[in-house]
């Protein structure tokens, strides 16, 4: 089964609320076998709209990545991100 990636591009408008999101999201991601490959850091925007924060997490499968997103812990985390950030998120299956 191919791995999957969680790719997020984020602009944070409320650091305090987003910090609550990040703490809970980290718990959910690790609980579903996810590991961070990139979390912030320098980036060079080549196309499309830039966001100052970019995150990539690898999961054991697309099903695991989606289960993480749908989990109660992540949904609670997401409640802190809404209104505190503008986000684009895609879950994508990797090449086997």
Secondary structure, 3 states (H helix, E strand, C coil): CCCEEEEEEEEECCHHHHHHHHHHHHHHHHHCCCEEEEECCCCCCCCCCCCCEEEEEEECCHHHHHHHHHCHHHHHHHHHHECCEEEEEEEEECCC
